[in-house]
Amino acid sequence: MLRQFTSTLFLLSSSLLSFLVYGQTATSNSQANTALDAMQDNGVILLYHHVSTETPASTSISPEQFRVHMQHLADNHTVISLSNMVKALRKGESLPDKAVAITFDDGFANILENADPILKSFEFQYTVFINPDQIGKRKNQLSWEQVKAMSREGVDFANHTLSHHHMLTRQPDESEQQWLARNTMDVMDAEQKIKKELGYSLRFLAYPYGEFNQRLKQHFSELGYIGFGQHSGAIASYSDFSALPRFPAAGIYANLNSLKTKLNSLALKLVADGSQALELPYDNSPPQLAFTQQTDDTRNTQLQCFFNNSVMKPEWEGEQMTITIPDKLKPGRHRINCTSPSKNLRGRYYWFSHPWFVPTQEGTWLD
């Protein structure tokens, strides 16, 4: 009986490994373990704004298409709360394979009107990043009564600053210390208002417009905040929790075919020295990135980076990769995405994104 059980267990284990490891050639145990570890130490965060057909197309998805997204998640992924995803990864605990968290920015009323009924039908948890000074004061915003009712039903609410300003904006003659103090007061006041109205404080901060620099993210991390951007990529226990990536899933990014690849992505571990530029001056030089890849489940020769629909060829020196953008960047928000296929998990790609933010000549920031 014991021999029969052992034989059955071996067959089941072999079937699982065959499912995970593609191709007919044998793979080393270390590589297979790396792939399995990546599946458990990995999550994807989706970002939405409007769920409506009457709002700006660039940040909107129709209720019909949103339902299609949610049905795909129900059929192929495990949706968990953002809080549980972050908590597990920070503790080094395993997540379900293909774990996904759903987030919304800006607290629009159409989230409750159009998205919430769909999310409830699937019993999906989600998080809304709000601007407390706009709640109940603009026609297209949720009211505090609605926010409280949604919170009682399990929706999480978190900090998106008081009124959704460009955090990188400097006032005339404002020192860096004054600029940082002003932003600190804004974020802490917003956090306090959320706590006063809802009774809890997640200390999650979604940077408005996805804009941040090294000083901002370091400072708010020291204050105990988890930061979220709008650049793309999966997250893992080794991710930068001061600026976690999220995949935008509305507007031009709403297409489910391309979204499927992103939902199946894995966090690519590229290690830099911490001095990589994020905020660039108006009259900037073409930026350069230098990283060391630390993922056994990929091949350096298969890593590709994409910028403005162009493929950027990395230059390798040993294990260090250098990417140089050919031209200086215009005012606005930019990002480079790097992907590399898994050796062992069919159809899954490791993904990394690095953003840059450039002001206008007058020092203002584009919406």
C-alpha positions in Angstrom: 0.0 0.0 0.0 2.8 2.4 0.9 4.6 1.6 -2.4 1.4 2.2 -4.3 0.9 5.6 -2.6 4.5 6.6 -3.2 4.2 5.6 -6.9 1.0 7.7 -7.3 2.6 10.7 -5.6 5.6 10.5 -7.9 3.3 10.4 -11.0 1.4 13.4 -9.7 4.6 15.3 -9.0 6.0 14.4 -12.5 2.8 15.6 -14.1 3.0 18.9 -12.3 6.6 19.4 -13.3 5.8 18.6 -17.0 3.1 21.1 -16.9 5.4 23.8 -15.5 8.5 23.1 -17.5 8.2 23.4 -21.3 10.2 21.7 -24.0 11.5 18.2 -24.2 15.0 18.9 -22.8 15.7 18.4 -19.1 16.0 21.4 -16.9 18.2 21.7 -13.9 16.6 21.5 -10.5 17.8 24.9 -9.6 16.1 26.5 -12.6 12.9 24.6 -11.9 12.9 25.7 -8.3 13.6 29.3 -9.4 10.5 29.2 -11.6 8.4 27.7 -8.9 9.6 30.3 -6.4 8.8 33.1 -8.9 5.2 31.8 -9.2 4.7 32.0 -5.4 6.6 35.2 -4.9 4.7 37.3 -7.4 1.7 39.5 -7.8 0.2 41.8 -10.4 -1.6 45.1 -9.6 -4.2 46.5 -12.0 -4.9 50.2 -12.2 -8.2 51.7 -13.3 -9.7 55.2 -13.1 -13.1 55.6 -14.8 -15.5 52.7 -15.6 -17.8 54.7 -18.0 -18.4 55.6 -21.6 -18.9 59.3 -20.8 -15.5 60.1 -19.4 -12.0 60.8 -20.9 -11.1 57.9 -23.2 -7.5 57.9 -22.1 -8.4 56.8 -18.5 -11.7 55.0 -19.1 -13.0 51.5 -19.8 -16.6 50.7 -20.6 -18.6 48.7 -18.1 -19.0 46.0 -20.7 -15.3 45.7 -21.3 -14.6 45.9 -17.5 -16.9 42.9 -17.0 -14.9 41.0 -19.7 -11.7 41.8 -17.7 -13.2 40.6 -14.5 -14.5 37.4 -16.1 -11.0 36.7 -17.4 -9.6 37.2 -13.9 -12.3 34.8 -12.4 -11.4 32.1 -15.0 -7.6 32.4 -14.9 -6.4 34.2 -11.8 -6.8 34.6 -8.1 -7.9 38.1 -7.0 -6.9 39.1 -3.6 -6.9 42.5 -1.7 -4.0 44.8 -2.2 -3.4 44.8 1.5 -3.1 41.0 1.6 -0.8 41.0 -1.4 1.6 43.6 0.1 1.5 42.0 3.5 2.4 38.6 2.2 5.2 39.8 0.0 6.8 41.9 2.7 6.7 38.9 5.1 8.1 36.6 2.5 4.9 34.5 2.5 3.7 32.6 -0.6 0.9 34.0 -2.8 -1.4 32.0 -5.1 0.0 31.6 -8.6 -1.2 34.5 -10.8 -2.4 36.6 -7.9 -4.0 39.9 -8.9 -5.0 43.0 -7.0 -7.5 45.6 -8.4 -7.0 49.3 -7.7 -8.7 52.5 -8.8 -7.4 56.1 -8.6 -9.2 59.3 -7.9 -12.5 58.2 -6.2 -14.8 58.8 -9.1 -18.6 58.1 -8.6 -18.7 55.8 -11.6 -16.6 53.3 -9.6 -19.6 52.8 -7.3 -22.2 53.1 -10.1 -20.6 50.9 -12.7 -17.7 48.9 -11.4 -18.8 48.0 -7.9 -21.9 45.9 -9.0 -19.6 43.9 -11.4 -16.9 43.4 -8.7 -19.6 42.3 -6.2 -20.9 39.7 -8.6 -17.5 38.1 -8.7 -16.9 38.7 -5.0 -13.6 40.6 -5.8 -12.0 42.9 -3.2 -10.5 46.1 -4.4 -8.8 49.4 -3.3 -9.7 53.0 -4.2 -7.0 55.7 -3.8 -8.9 58.9 -2.9 -8.2 62.7 -2.6 -10.0 63.6 0.7 -10.4 67.3 -0.2 -12.3 66.4 -3.4 -14.6 63.8 -1.9 -18.2 65.1 -1.9 -17.1 68.5 -3.3 -17.1 67.6 -7.0 -20.1 66.2 -8.9 -18.1 63.3 -10.4 -16.6 62.3 -7.0 -17.9 59.9 -4.4 -19.4 61.4 -1.2 -18.1 60.5 2.2 -21.4 58.7 2.9 -20.8 56.5 -0.2 -17.2 55.9 0.8 -18.2 54.8 4.3 -20.9 52.5 3.0 -18.4 50.9 0.5 -15.8 50.6 3.3 -18.3 48.7 5.5 -18.8 46.3 2.6 -15.1 45.5 2.4 -13.7 48.1 -0.1 -10.3 49.6 1.0 -9.6 53.3 0.7 -6.1 54.8 0.6 -4.2 58.0 0.1 -3.8 59.8 -3.2 -2.9 63.2 -1.6 -5.4 65.8 -0.5 -6.3 67.2 -3.9 -4.3 65.3 -6.6 -1.5 67.9 -7.2 1.8 67.3 -9.0 4.1 66.4 -6.1 7.2 67.3 -8.1 6.0 71.0 -8.5 8.3 73.5 -6.8 6.9 76.9 -5.6 8.9 80.0 -6.5 12.0 80.3 -4.3 11.0 77.1 -2.5 13.9 75.1 -1.1 14.0 71.3 -1.3 13.4 71.2 2.5 10.3 73.4 2.2 9.1 71.4 -0.9 9.4 68.2 1.0 7.8 69.6 4.1 4.8 70.9 2.1 4.3 67.5 0.5 4.7 65.7 3.8 2.0 67.9 5.4 -0.3 67.3 2.4 0.0 63.5 2.6 -0.3 63.3 6.4 -3.3 65.5 6.4 -4.9 63.3 3.8 -4.1 60.2 5.8 -5.5 61.7 8.9 -8.8 62.6 7.2 -9.2 59.1 5.8 -8.6 57.7 9.3 -11.0 60.1 10.9 -13.8 59.2 8.4 -13.1 55.4 8.1 -11.4 54.5 11.3 -8.2 53.0 9.7 -5.0 54.0 8.0 -3.3 51.7 5.5 -0.4 54.1 4.9 -0.6 53.3 1.2 0.3 56.3 -1.1 -0.5 56.4 -4.8 1.5 59.2 -6.4 -0.7 61.5 -8.4 0.0 61.1 -12.1 2.4 58.3 -11.1 5.1 61.0 -10.5 7.8 60.7 -7.9 11.6 61.1 -7.6 14.2 59.4 -5.4 13.8 61.9 -2.6 10.0 61.6 -2.4 9.9 57.8 -2.4 12.7 57.5 0.1 11.2 60.1 2.4 7.7 58.6 2.5 9.1 55.1 2.9 11.0 56.3 6.0 7.6 57.6 7.3 6.1 54.1 6.9 4.2 54.5 3.6 4.0 51.9 0.8 4.2 53.9 -2.5 2.4 53.0 -5.8 3.2 54.4 -9.3 1.7 54.1 -12.7 4.6 52.4 -14.5 4.1 48.8 -15.3 5.4 45.4 -14.0 4.7 42.7 -11.5 5.8 42.8 -7.9 7.7 40.4 -5.6 9.3 40.4 -2.2 12.4 42.0 -3.7 10.4 44.9 -5.3 10.9 48.6 -4.3 8.0 49.1 -1.9 8.4 52.8 -2.0 7.2 52.9 -5.7 5.4 49.6 -6.7 4.4 49.3 -10.3 0.8 48.8 -11.5 -0.4 47.9 -14.9 -2.9 50.5 -16.3 -5.8 48.6 -17.8 -8.0 51.3 -19.3 -7.8 53.5 -22.4 -5.3 52.2 -24.9 -4.3 49.5 -22.4 -7.8 47.9 -22.1 -7.3 45.4 -24.9 -7.6 42.0 -23.2 -5.2 40.2 -25.6 -2.3 42.4 -24.5 -3.4 42.5 -20.9 -3.3 38.7 -20.7 0.5 38.8 -21.1 0.8 41.5 -18.4 -1.4 39.5 -16.0 0.8 36.5 -16.4 4.0 38.5 -16.0 6.7 37.9 -13.3 8.7 40.5 -11.4 12.1 40.9 -13.1 14.9 41.5 -10.6 17.1 44.2 -11.9 19.4 45.7 -9.3 20.8 49.2 -9.6 23.0 51.3 -7.3 20.0 53.4 -6.3 21.1 56.6 -8.2 19.1 56.0 -11.3 17.4 59.2 -12.3 13.6 59.6 -12.2 13.1 63.3 -12.4 15.0 64.9 -15.3 15.5 68.6 -16.1 13.8 70.2 -19.0 17.0 70.5 -21.0 18.1 66.9 -20.2 20.7 64.7 -21.7 19.6 61.3 -23.1 19.2 59.2 -20.0 21.1 56.0 -19.3 20.2 53.0 -17.1 22.6 50.4 -15.7 21.3 47.3 -14.0 22.5 43.8 -13.0 20.0 41.0 -13.7 19.5 38.6 -10.9 17.1 36.0 -12.2 18.2 32.4 -12.9 15.1 31.7 -14.9 16.0 34.0 -17.8 18.7 34.4 -20.4 20.5 37.7 -20.9 20.4 37.3 -24.6 16.6 37.2 -24.6 16.1 40.3 -22.6 14.5 43.1 -24.6 13.6 46.7 -23.7 11.0 48.9 -25.3 10.8 52.7 -25.4 8.3 54.7 -27.5 7.4 51.6 -29.5 11.1 51.0 -30.4 13.3 48.1 -29.3 16.3 49.2 -27.3 19.3 46.9 -27.4 21.0 46.5 -24.0 24.8 46.5 -23.9 26.2 43.8 -21.6 29.4 43.8 -19.7 29.5 40.6 -17.7 26.2 40.6 -15.8 25.6 44.3 -16.0 23.2 45.7 -18.6 23.3 49.3 -19.8 20.6 51.0 -21.9 21.0 54.4 -23.4 18.0 56.4 -24.8 19.1 58.0 -28.1 17.5 61.4 -27.6 16.7 63.7 -24.7 13.2 63.4 -23.4 10.4 65.9 -24.0 8.2 67.2 -21.2 5.9 64.6 -19.8 6.0 61.1 -18.4 8.1 58.4 -20.0 9.0 54.8 -19.2 11.1 52.0 -20.6 9.8 48.4 -20.3 12.1 45.5 -20.2 10.9 41.9 -20.6 12.5 38.5 -20.7 10.8 35.1 -21.3 10.9 32.5 -18.5 13.1 29.5 -19.4 10.7 27.1 -17.6 7.2 28.6 -17.6 5.6 28.6 -21.0 4.3 31.9 -22.2 5.3 33.9 -19.1 7.6 36.9 -19.2 9.6 38.7 -16.5 8.8 42.4 -16.6 10.5 45.5 -15.4 9.7 49.2 -15.9 11.6 52.4 -15.2 9.8 55.8 -15.4 11.2 59.3 -16.1 9.4 62.6 -15.5 10.3 65.8 -17.3 8.9 69.3 -16.6 8.1 72.0 -19.2 10.6 74.8 -19.7 8.5 76.9 -17.3 9.0 74.2 -14.6 5.3 73.0 -14.7 4.1 69.4 -15.1 1.8 68.1 -17.8 -1.5 66.6 -16.7 
